[in-house]
Amino acid sequence: MNDLIGFLSARYDEEECEARDAIMVHDRGLFALHDVEAKRAVLALWTDSDARAKFPNYDGGHASALEEVFRALATAHASHPGYREEWRP
């Protein structure tokens, strides 16, 4: 799962760079920046122990649900050479 989280994090870094460039050209860049911020907040539910503490039953089901969310999010980058078919939901 750490490989998938790292993959998504790297894609969001790329999206953020593209969005910052787009701000100069179009207001759509602001949406893209907020979109990346929201996706990173979802990733933090896996990596941030404070975020994990918000869910008392984290290991009893929330973690599995998050894994499926991450797999679904990763499909947006399925054409990237670093994407692995084993991540497909």
C-alpha positions as CSV (number, residue, x, y, z in Angstrom):
1,M,0.0,0.0,0.0
2,N,2.9,2.4,0.7
3,D,3.9,2.1,-3.0
4,L,0.4,3.2,-4.0
5,I,0.4,6.1,-1.6
6,G,3.8,7.2,-2.8
7,F,2.6,6.9,-6.4
8,L,-0.5,9.0,-5.7
9,S,1.5,11.6,-3.8
10,A,3.9,12.0,-6.7
11,R,1.1,12.4,-9.2
12,Y,-0.5,15.1,-6.9
13,D,2.9,16.9,-6.8
14,E,2.8,17.0,-10.6
15,E,-0.8,18.1,-10.7
16,E,0.0,20.9,-8.2
17,C,2.9,22.2,-10.4
18,E,0.6,22.1,-13.5
19,A,-2.1,23.9,-11.6
20,R,0.2,26.6,-10.4
21,D,1.3,27.2,-14.0
22,A,-2.4,27.3,-15.1
23,I,-3.2,30.0,-12.6
24,M,-1.3,32.4,-14.8
25,V,-3.4,31.4,-17.7
26,H,-6.9,30.6,-16.4
27,D,-8.9,30.5,-13.2
28,R,-9.2,26.7,-13.7
29,G,-5.9,26.5,-12.0
30,L,-7.5,27.5,-8.7
31,F,-9.9,24.6,-9.0
32,A,-7.0,22.2,-9.7
33,L,-5.0,23.4,-6.7
34,H,-8.1,22.9,-4.4
35,D,-8.6,19.4,-6.0
36,V,-5.0,18.4,-5.2
37,E,-5.4,19.7,-1.7
38,A,-8.5,17.6,-1.2
39,K,-6.8,14.5,-2.5
40,R,-3.8,15.0,-0.2
41,A,-6.2,15.3,2.7
42,V,-7.6,11.8,1.8
43,L,-4.0,10.4,1.6
44,A,-3.4,11.9,5.1
45,L,-6.1,9.6,6.5
46,W,-3.6,6.8,5.8
47,T,-0.3,8.4,6.7
48,D,-1.2,10.8,9.5
49,S,-1.6,9.1,12.9
50,D,-3.7,12.0,14.2
51,A,-6.1,11.6,11.3
52,R,-6.2,7.8,11.9
53,A,-7.1,8.5,15.6
54,K,-10.4,10.1,14.4
55,F,-11.7,6.7,13.5
56,P,-12.0,4.4,16.5
57,N,-12.6,1.4,14.3
58,Y,-9.8,2.2,11.8
59,D,-8.3,-1.2,11.7
60,G,-11.7,-2.9,11.7
61,G,-12.8,-1.7,8.3
62,H,-11.9,1.9,7.7
63,A,-8.4,1.0,6.5
64,S,-9.8,-1.5,3.9
65,A,-12.3,1.1,2.7
66,L,-9.4,3.6,2.3
67,E,-7.4,1.1,0.3
68,E,-10.3,0.8,-2.2
69,V,-10.6,4.6,-2.4
70,F,-6.8,4.9,-3.1
71,R,-7.1,2.2,-5.8
72,A,-10.0,4.1,-7.4
73,L,-8.1,7.4,-7.3
74,A,-5.1,5.9,-8.9
75,T,-7.1,4.8,-12.0
76,A,-7.1,8.4,-13.0
77,H,-3.3,7.9,-13.6
78,A,-3.5,4.4,-15.2
79,S,-1.7,5.6,-18.3
80,H,1.3,6.7,-16.2
81,P,4.3,4.4,-16.6
82,G,4.5,4.0,-12.8
83,Y,1.0,2.7,-12.5
84,R,0.6,-0.9,-11.6
85,E,-2.3,-3.1,-12.8
86,E,-2.4,-4.7,-9.4
87,W,-3.7,-1.5,-8.0
88,R,-6.8,-1.5,-10.3
89,P,-9.9,-1.9,-8.2
